[in-house]
Amino acid sequence: MIDIVIDNDRVEVGEILSGRCITKPPQDDYNRFILIVDWKTIGDGDSDGETILSKKSKSLSDFNFFTCRIPNLGPVSHNGVILKIVWTIKICGEGFLGQKPLETRTFKVIPKHLHQKNNVLS
């Protein structure tokens, strides 16, 4: 079993997503593991998405701690009626039968907060 623990499930654009993977017991059925951070659209019509990070390793212990910078341009998460933008982090295992998602977590990407100083935006 694999558990993905995210330090903060709300990350501003341009900031760093961080966390750790907890494994118990080791996954011996796979010869390689992949940590993937991506986003995708869900809704009517064509879908879109992008993989921000894809890191491969022969050992799950390489993912005990992870970081990934979210792009400045996002996109930010959205949960609309017609369109949703969903961010995920997942661990996949690769073996003789191909690639299989082992654990997936969603998180939200939010806009950068505007900082105000003496009523002037900086």
Chimera marker file (.cmm) of the C-alpha trace (Angstrom):
<marker_set name="trace">
<marker id="1" x="0.000" y="0.000" z="0.000" r="1" g="1" b="0" radius="0.5"/>
<marker id="2" x="1.142" y="3.517" z="-0.810" r="1" g="1" b="0" radius="0.5"/>
<marker id="3" x="-0.106" y="6.700" z="0.821" r="1" g="1" b="0" radius="0.5"/>
<marker id="4" x="0.659" y="10.147" z="-0.614" r="1" g="1" b="0" radius="0.5"/>
<marker id="5" x="0.722" y="12.858" z="2.065" r="1" g="1" b="0" radius="0.5"/>
<marker id="6" x="0.660" y="16.432" z="0.745" r="1" g="1" b="0" radius="0.5"/>
<marker id="7" x="1.980" y="19.153" z="3.082" r="1" g="1" b="0" radius="0.5"/>
<marker id="8" x="-0.639" y="21.646" z="1.877" r="1" g="1" b="0" radius="0.5"/>
<marker id="9" x="-3.511" y="20.700" z="-0.427" r="1" g="1" b="0" radius="0.5"/>
<marker id="10" x="-3.853" y="24.346" z="-1.585" r="1" g="1" b="0" radius="0.5"/>
<marker id="11" x="-0.829" y="25.631" z="-3.482" r="1" g="1" b="0" radius="0.5"/>
<marker id="12" x="-0.491" y="29.079" z="-5.062" r="1" g="1" b="0" radius="0.5"/>
<marker id="13" x="0.686" y="29.333" z="-8.666" r="1" g="1" b="0" radius="0.5"/>
<marker id="14" x="4.475" y="29.623" z="-8.780" r="1" g="1" b="0" radius="0.5"/>
<marker id="15" x="4.848" y="27.981" z="-5.360" r="1" g="1" b="0" radius="0.5"/>
<marker id="16" x="6.087" y="24.528" z="-4.397" r="1" g="1" b="0" radius="0.5"/>
<marker id="17" x="3.948" y="21.447" z="-3.837" r="1" g="1" b="0" radius="0.5"/>
<marker id="18" x="5.673" y="19.207" z="-1.294" r="1" g="1" b="0" radius="0.5"/>
<marker id="19" x="4.950" y="16.055" z="0.589" r="1" g="1" b="0" radius="0.5"/>
<marker id="20" x="5.983" y="12.464" z="1.107" r="1" g="1" b="0" radius="0.5"/>
<marker id="21" x="5.063" y="8.951" z="0.091" r="1" g="1" b="0" radius="0.5"/>
<marker id="22" x="4.578" y="6.343" z="2.772" r="1" g="1" b="0" radius="0.5"/>
<marker id="23" x="4.908" y="2.745" z="1.628" r="1" g="1" b="0" radius="0.5"/>
<marker id="24" x="3.830" y="-0.373" z="3.483" r="1" g="1" b="0" radius="0.5"/>
<marker id="25" x="4.732" y="-3.056" z="2.508" r="1" g="1" b="0" radius="0.5"/>
<marker id="26" x="7.201" y="-2.610" z="-0.390" r="1" g="1" b="0" radius="0.5"/>
<marker id="27" x="5.745" y="-3.110" z="-3.857" r="1" g="1" b="0" radius="0.5"/>
<marker id="28" x="7.776" y="-6.030" z="-5.228" r="1" g="1" b="0" radius="0.5"/>
<marker id="29" x="5.519" y="-6.574" z="-8.262" r="1" g="1" b="0" radius="0.5"/>
<marker id="30" x="6.949" y="-3.580" z="-10.128" r="1" g="1" b="0" radius="0.5"/>
<marker id="31" x="10.390" y="-2.945" z="-11.565" r="1" g="1" b="0" radius="0.5"/>
<marker id="32" x="10.001" y="0.845" z="-11.762" r="1" g="1" b="0" radius="0.5"/>
<marker id="33" x="7.879" y="3.583" z="-10.209" r="1" g="1" b="0" radius="0.5"/>
<marker id="34" x="6.817" y="6.972" z="-11.561" r="1" g="1" b="0" radius="0.5"/>
<marker id="35" x="5.833" y="10.081" z="-9.598" r="1" g="1" b="0" radius="0.5"/>
<marker id="36" x="3.558" y="12.250" z="-11.765" r="1" g="1" b="0" radius="0.5"/>
<marker id="37" x="2.161" y="15.745" z="-11.128" r="1" g="1" b="0" radius="0.5"/>
<marker id="38" x="-0.343" y="16.859" z="-13.748" r="1" g="1" b="0" radius="0.5"/>
<marker id="39" x="-3.553" y="18.707" z="-14.471" r="1" g="1" b="0" radius="0.5"/>
<marker id="40" x="-6.458" y="17.957" z="-16.771" r="1" g="1" b="0" radius="0.5"/>
<marker id="41" x="-9.762" y="19.424" z="-17.810" r="1" g="1" b="0" radius="0.5"/>
<marker id="42" x="-13.013" y="17.564" z="-17.313" r="1" g="1" b="0" radius="0.5"/>
<marker id="43" x="-16.177" y="18.568" z="-19.124" r="1" g="1" b="0" radius="0.5"/>
<marker id="44" x="-18.013" y="18.472" z="-22.410" r="1" g="1" b="0" radius="0.5"/>
<marker id="45" x="-15.980" y="18.654" z="-25.593" r="1" g="1" b="0" radius="0.5"/>
<marker id="46" x="-12.253" y="18.243" z="-26.020" r="1" g="1" b="0" radius="0.5"/>
<marker id="47" x="-10.073" y="17.742" z="-22.966" r="1" g="1" b="0" radius="0.5"/>
<marker id="48" x="-6.715" y="19.287" z="-22.228" r="1" g="1" b="0" radius="0.5"/>
<marker id="49" x="-3.951" y="18.708" z="-19.717" r="1" g="1" b="0" radius="0.5"/>
<marker id="50" x="-0.251" y="18.752" z="-19.040" r="1" g="1" b="0" radius="0.5"/>
<marker id="51" x="2.249" y="16.722" z="-17.068" r="1" g="1" b="0" radius="0.5"/>
<marker id="52" x="4.328" y="19.096" z="-14.922" r="1" g="1" b="0" radius="0.5"/>
<marker id="53" x="6.600" y="16.456" z="-13.369" r="1" g="1" b="0" radius="0.5"/>
<marker id="54" x="7.330" y="12.853" z="-14.291" r="1" g="1" b="0" radius="0.5"/>
<marker id="55" x="10.101" y="11.315" z="-12.204" r="1" g="1" b="0" radius="0.5"/>
<marker id="56" x="11.067" y="7.645" z="-12.575" r="1" g="1" b="0" radius="0.5"/>
<marker id="57" x="12.884" y="5.450" z="-10.079" r="1" g="1" b="0" radius="0.5"/>
<marker id="58" x="13.530" y="1.792" z="-9.378" r="1" g="1" b="0" radius="0.5"/>
<marker id="59" x="12.844" y="2.360" z="-5.672" r="1" g="1" b="0" radius="0.5"/>
<marker id="60" x="9.803" y="3.848" z="-3.963" r="1" g="1" b="0" radius="0.5"/>
<marker id="61" x="12.116" y="5.168" z="-1.254" r="1" g="1" b="0" radius="0.5"/>
<marker id="62" x="13.279" y="7.829" z="-3.743" r="1" g="1" b="0" radius="0.5"/>
<marker id="63" x="9.824" y="9.377" z="-3.335" r="1" g="1" b="0" radius="0.5"/>
<marker id="64" x="9.836" y="9.482" z="0.482" r="1" g="1" b="0" radius="0.5"/>
<marker id="65" x="9.986" y="13.275" z="0.093" r="1" g="1" b="0" radius="0.5"/>
<marker id="66" x="9.077" y="15.177" z="-3.067" r="1" g="1" b="0" radius="0.5"/>
<marker id="67" x="8.747" y="18.745" z="-4.305" r="1" g="1" b="0" radius="0.5"/>
<marker id="68" x="7.367" y="20.229" z="-7.506" r="1" g="1" b="0" radius="0.5"/>
<marker id="69" x="7.082" y="23.899" z="-8.473" r="1" g="1" b="0" radius="0.5"/>
<marker id="70" x="3.664" y="24.777" z="-9.876" r="1" g="1" b="0" radius="0.5"/>
<marker id="71" x="3.990" y="26.962" z="-13.019" r="1" g="1" b="0" radius="0.5"/>
<marker id="72" x="3.362" y="30.697" z="-12.608" r="1" g="1" b="0" radius="0.5"/>
<marker id="73" x="0.691" y="30.508" z="-15.295" r="1" g="1" b="0" radius="0.5"/>
<marker id="74" x="-1.120" y="27.653" z="-13.561" r="1" g="1" b="0" radius="0.5"/>
<marker id="75" x="-3.806" y="26.929" z="-14.547" r="1" g="1" b="0" radius="0.5"/>
<marker id="76" x="-5.677" y="27.419" z="-11.305" r="1" g="1" b="0" radius="0.5"/>
<marker id="77" x="-8.130" y="24.744" z="-10.167" r="1" g="1" b="0" radius="0.5"/>
<marker id="78" x="-11.730" y="25.268" z="-11.198" r="1" g="1" b="0" radius="0.5"/>
<marker id="79" x="-14.872" y="23.360" z="-10.242" r="1" g="1" b="0" radius="0.5"/>
<marker id="80" x="-17.465" y="24.733" z="-12.631" r="1" g="1" b="0" radius="0.5"/>
<marker id="81" x="-20.601" y="23.171" z="-14.022" r="1" g="1" b="0" radius="0.5"/>
<marker id="82" x="-19.370" y="23.089" z="-17.620" r="1" g="1" b="0" radius="0.5"/>
<marker id="83" x="-15.611" y="22.824" z="-17.014" r="1" g="1" b="0" radius="0.5"/>
<marker id="84" x="-13.402" y="21.511" z="-14.219" r="1" g="1" b="0" radius="0.5"/>
<marker id="85" x="-9.618" y="21.838" z="-13.937" r="1" g="1" b="0" radius="0.5"/>
<marker id="86" x="-8.207" y="19.130" z="-11.677" r="1" g="1" b="0" radius="0.5"/>
<marker id="87" x="-4.611" y="18.791" z="-10.401" r="1" g="1" b="0" radius="0.5"/>
<marker id="88" x="-3.315" y="15.395" z="-9.270" r="1" g="1" b="0" radius="0.5"/>
<marker id="89" x="-0.203" y="13.767" z="-7.939" r="1" g="1" b="0" radius="0.5"/>
<marker id="90" x="0.122" y="10.042" z="-8.445" r="1" g="1" b="0" radius="0.5"/>
<marker id="91" x="2.460" y="7.125" z="-8.054" r="1" g="1" b="0" radius="0.5"/>
<marker id="92" x="2.365" y="4.520" z="-10.818" r="1" g="1" b="0" radius="0.5"/>
<marker id="93" x="4.075" y="1.160" z="-10.929" r="1" g="1" b="0" radius="0.5"/>
<marker id="94" x="5.564" y="-0.304" z="-14.110" r="1" g="1" b="0" radius="0.5"/>
<marker id="95" x="5.901" y="-4.036" z="-14.558" r="1" g="1" b="0" radius="0.5"/>
<marker id="96" x="5.364" y="-6.784" z="-17.077" r="1" g="1" b="0" radius="0.5"/>
<marker id="97" x="1.700" y="-5.861" z="-17.482" r="1" g="1" b="0" radius="0.5"/>
<marker id="98" x="2.409" y="-2.190" z="-18.174" r="1" g="1" b="0" radius="0.5"/>
<marker id="99" x="1.816" y="0.912" z="-16.048" r="1" g="1" b="0" radius="0.5"/>
<marker id="100" x="-0.734" y="0.910" z="-13.223" r="1" g="1" b="0" radius="0.5"/>
<marker id="101" x="-1.746" y="3.826" z="-10.956" r="1" g="1" b="0" radius="0.5"/>
<marker id="102" x="-1.065" y="2.791" z="-7.350" r="1" g="1" b="0" radius="0.5"/>
<marker id="103" x="-2.180" y="5.938" z="-5.514" r="1" g="1" b="0" radius="0.5"/>
<marker id="104" x="-3.623" y="9.303" z="-6.579" r="1" g="1" b="0" radius="0.5"/>
<marker id="105" x="-4.304" y="12.503" z="-4.625" r="1" g="1" b="0" radius="0.5"/>
<marker id="106" x="-5.930" y="15.686" z="-5.847" r="1" g="1" b="0" radius="0.5"/>
<marker id="107" x="-4.931" y="19.155" z="-4.699" r="1" g="1" b="0" radius="0.5"/>
<marker id="108" x="-5.987" y="22.704" z="-5.531" r="1" g="1" b="0" radius="0.5"/>
<marker id="109" x="-3.906" y="25.333" z="-7.307" r="1" g="1" b="0" radius="0.5"/>
<marker id="110" x="-5.043" y="28.815" z="-6.325" r="1" g="1" b="0" radius="0.5"/>
<marker id="111" x="-4.192" y="32.288" z="-7.673" r="1" g="1" b="0" radius="0.5"/>
<marker id="112" x="-1.297" y="34.230" z="-6.185" r="1" g="1" b="0" radius="0.5"/>
<marker id="113" x="-2.642" y="36.551" z="-3.495" r="1" g="1" b="0" radius="0.5"/>
<marker id="114" x="-2.234" y="40.258" z="-4.123" r="1" g="1" b="0" radius="0.5"/>
<marker id="115" x="-0.275" y="41.900" z="-1.340" r="1" g="1" b="0" radius="0.5"/>
<marker id="116" x="-1.500" y="45.295" z="-0.249" r="1" g="1" b="0" radius="0.5"/>
<marker id="117" x="0.680" y="47.912" z="1.410" r="1" g="1" b="0" radius="0.5"/>
<marker id="118" x="-0.884" y="51.260" z="2.365" r="1" g="1" b="0" radius="0.5"/>
<marker id="119" x="-3.757" y="50.622" z="-0.068" r="1" g="1" b="0" radius="0.5"/>
<marker id="120" x="-1.314" y="50.301" z="-2.963" r="1" g="1" b="0" radius="0.5"/>
<marker id="121" x="-0.980" y="46.989" z="-4.724" r="1" g="1" b="0" radius="0.5"/>
<marker id="122" x="2.593" y="45.778" z="-4.852" r="1" g="1" b="0" radius="0.5"/>
<link id1="1" id2="2" r="1" g="1" b="0" radius="0.2"/>
<link id1="2" id2="3" r="1" g="1" b="0" radius="0.2"/>
<link id1="3" id2="4" r="1" g="1" b="0" radius="0.2"/>
<link id1="4" id2="5" r="1" g="1" b="0" radius="0.2"/>
<link id1="5" id2="6" r="1" g="1" b="0" radius="0.2"/>
<link id1="6" id2="7" r="1" g="1" b="0" radius="0.2"/>
<link id1="7" id2="8" r="1" g="1" b="0" radius="0.2"/>
<link id1="8" id2="9" r="1" g="1" b="0" radius="0.2"/>
<link id1="9" id2="10" r="1" g="1" b="0" radius="0.2"/>
<link id1="10" id2="11" r="1" g="1" b="0" radius="0.2"/>
<link id1="11" id2="12" r="1" g="1" b="0" radius="0.2"/>
<link id1="12" id2="13" r="1" g="1" b="0" radius="0.2"/>
<link id1="13" id2="14" r="1" g="1" b="0" radius="0.2"/>
<link id1="14" id2="15" r="1" g="1" b="0" radius="0.2"/>
<link id1="15" id2="16" r="1" g="1" b="0" radius="0.2"/>
<link id1="16" id2="17" r="1" g="1" b="0" radius="0.2"/>
<link id1="17" id2="18" r="1" g="1" b="0" radius="0.2"/>
<link id1="18" id2="19" r="1" g="1" b="0" radius="0.2"/>
<link id1="19" id2="20" r="1" g="1" b="0" radius="0.2"/>
<link id1="20" id2="21" r="1" g="1" b="0" radius="0.2"/>
<link id1="21" id2="22" r="1" g="1" b="0" radius="0.2"/>
<link id1="22" id2="23" r="1" g="1" b="0" radius="0.2"/>
<link id1="23" id2="24" r="1" g="1" b="0" radius="0.2"/>
<link id1="24" id2="25" r="1" g="1" b="0" radius="0.2"/>
<link id1="25" id2="26" r="1" g="1" b="0" radius="0.2"/>
<link id1="26" id2="27" r="1" g="1" b="0" radius="0.2"/>
<link id1="27" id2="28" r="1" g="1" b="0" radius="0.2"/>
<link id1="28" id2="29" r="1" g="1" b="0" radius="0.2"/>
<link id1="29" id2="30" r="1" g="1" b="0" radius="0.2"/>
<link id1="30" id2="31" r="1" g="1" b="0" radius="0.2"/>
<link id1="31" id2="32" r="1" g="1" b="0" radius="0.2"/>
<link id1="32" id2="33" r="1" g="1" b="0" radius="0.2"/>
<link id1="33" id2="34" r="1" g="1" b="0" radius="0.2"/>
<link id1="34" id2="35" r="1" g="1" b="0" radius="0.2"/>
<link id1="35" id2="36" r="1" g="1" b="0" radius="0.2"/>
<link id1="36" id2="37" r="1" g="1" b="0" radius="0.2"/>
<link id1="37" id2="38" r="1" g="1" b="0" radius="0.2"/>
<link id1="38" id2="39" r="1" g="1" b="0" radius="0.2"/>
<link id1="39" id2="40" r="1" g="1" b="0" radius="0.2"/>
<link id1="40" id2="41" r="1" g="1" b="0" radius="0.2"/>
<link id1="41" id2="42" r="1" g="1" b="0" radius="0.2"/>
<link id1="42" id2="43" r="1" g="1" b="0" radius="0.2"/>
<link id1="43" id2="44" r="1" g="1" b="0" radius="0.2"/>
<link id1="44" id2="45" r="1" g="1" b="0" radius="0.2"/>
<link id1="45" id2="46" r="1" g="1" b="0" radius="0.2"/>
<link id1="46" id2="47" r="1" g="1" b="0" radius="0.2"/>
<link id1="47" id2="48" r="1" g="1" b="0" radius="0.2"/>
<link id1="48" id2="49" r="1" g="1" b="0" radius="0.2"/>
<link id1="49" id2="50" r="1" g="1" b="0" radius="0.2"/>
<link id1="50" id2="51" r="1" g="1" b="0" radius="0.2"/>
<link id1="51" id2="52" r="1" g="1" b="0" radius="0.2"/>
<link id1="52" id2="53" r="1" g="1" b="0" radius="0.2"/>
<link id1="53" id2="54" r="1" g="1" b="0" radius="0.2"/>
<link id1="54" id2="55" r="1" g="1" b="0" radius="0.2"/>
<link id1="55" id2="56" r="1" g="1" b="0" radius="0.2"/>
<link id1="56" id2="57" r="1" g="1" b="0" radius="0.2"/>
<link id1="57" id2="58" r="1" g="1" b="0" radius="0.2"/>
<link id1="58" id2="59" r="1" g="1" b="0" radius="0.2"/>
<link id1="59" id2="60" r="1" g="1" b="0" radius="0.2"/>
<link id1="60" id2="61" r="1" g="1" b="0" radius="0.2"/>
<link id1="61" id2="62" r="1" g="1" b="0" radius="0.2"/>
<link id1="62" id2="63" r="1" g="1" b="0" radius="0.2"/>
<link id1="63" id2="64" r="1" g="1" b="0" radius="0.2"/>
<link id1="64" id2="65" r="1" g="1" b="0" radius="0.2"/>
<link id1="65" id2="66" r="1" g="1" b="0" radius="0.2"/>
<link id1="66" id2="67" r="1" g="1" b="0" radius="0.2"/>
<link id1="67" id2="68" r="1" g="1" b="0" radius="0.2"/>
<link id1="68" id2="69" r="1" g="1" b="0" radius="0.2"/>
<link id1="69" id2="70" r="1" g="1" b="0" radius="0.2"/>
<link id1="70" id2="71" r="1" g="1" b="0" radius="0.2"/>
<link id1="71" id2="72" r="1" g="1" b="0" radius="0.2"/>
<link id1="72" id2="73" r="1" g="1" b="0" radius="0.2"/>
<link id1="73" id2="74" r="1" g="1" b="0" radius="0.2"/>
<link id1="74" id2="75" r="1" g="1" b="0" radius="0.2"/>
<link id1="75" id2="76" r="1" g="1" b="0" radius="0.2"/>
<link id1="76" id2="77" r="1" g="1" b="0" radius="0.2"/>
<link id1="77" id2="78" r="1" g="1" b="0" radius="0.2"/>
<link id1="78" id2="79" r="1" g="1" b="0" radius="0.2"/>
<link id1="79" id2="80" r="1" g="1" b="0" radius="0.2"/>
<link id1="80" id2="81" r="1" g="1" b="0" radius="0.2"/>
<link id1="81" id2="82" r="1" g="1" b="0" radius="0.2"/>
<link id1="82" id2="83" r="1" g="1" b="0" radius="0.2"/>
<link id1="83" id2="84" r="1" g="1" b="0" radius="0.2"/>
<link id1="84" id2="85" r="1" g="1" b="0" radius="0.2"/>
<link id1="85" id2="86" r="1" g="1" b="0" radius="0.2"/>
<link id1="86" id2="87" r="1" g="1" b="0" radius="0.2"/>
<link id1="87" id2="88" r="1" g="1" b="0" radius="0.2"/>
<link id1="88" id2="89" r="1" g="1" b="0" radius="0.2"/>
<link id1="89" id2="90" r="1" g="1" b="0" radius="0.2"/>
<link id1="90" id2="91" r="1" g="1" b="0" radius="0.2"/>
<link id1="91" id2="92" r="1" g="1" b="0" radius="0.2"/>
<link id1="92" id2="93" r="1" g="1" b="0" radius="0.2"/>
<link id1="93" id2="94" r="1" g="1" b="0" radius="0.2"/>
<link id1="94" id2="95" r="1" g="1" b="0" radius="0.2"/>
<link id1="95" id2="96" r="1" g="1" b="0" radius="0.2"/>
<link id1="96" id2="97" r="1" g="1" b="0" radius="0.2"/>
<link id1="97" id2="98" r="1" g="1" b="0" radius="0.2"/>
<link id1="98" id2="99" r="1" g="1" b="0" radius="0.2"/>
<link id1="99" id2="100" r="1" g="1" b="0" radius="0.2"/>
<link id1="100" id2="101" r="1" g="1" b="0" radius="0.2"/>
<link id1="101" id2="102" r="1" g="1" b="0" radius="0.2"/>
<link id1="102" id2="103" r="1" g="1" b="0" radius="0.2"/>
<link id1="103" id2="104" r="1" g="1" b="0" radius="0.2"/>
<link id1="104" id2="105" r="1" g="1" b="0" radius="0.2"/>
<link id1="105" id2="106" r="1" g="1" b="0" radius="0.2"/>
<link id1="106" id2="107" r="1" g="1" b="0" radius="0.2"/>
<link id1="107" id2="108" r="1" g="1" b="0" radius="0.2"/>
<link id1="108" id2="109" r="1" g="1" b="0" radius="0.2"/>
<link id1="109" id2="110" r="1" g="1" b="0" radius="0.2"/>
<link id1="110" id2="111" r="1" g="1" b="0" radius="0.2"/>
<link id1="111" id2="112" r="1" g="1" b="0" radius="0.2"/>
<link id1="112" id2="113" r="1" g="1" b="0" radius="0.2"/>
<link id1="113" id2="114" r="1" g="1" b="0" radius="0.2"/>
<link id1="114" id2="115" r="1" g="1" b="0" radius="0.2"/>
<link id1="115" id2="116" r="1" g="1" b="0" radius="0.2"/>
<link id1="116" id2="117" r="1" g="1" b="0" radius="0.2"/>
<link id1="117" id2="118" r="1" g="1" b="0" radius="0.2"/>
<link id1="118" id2="119" r="1" g="1" b="0" radius="0.2"/>
<link id1="119" id2="120" r="1" g="1" b="0" radius="0.2"/>
<link id1="120" id2="121" r="1" g="1" b="0" radius="0.2"/>
<link id1="121" id2="122" r="1" g="1" b="0" radius="0.2"/>
</marker_set>
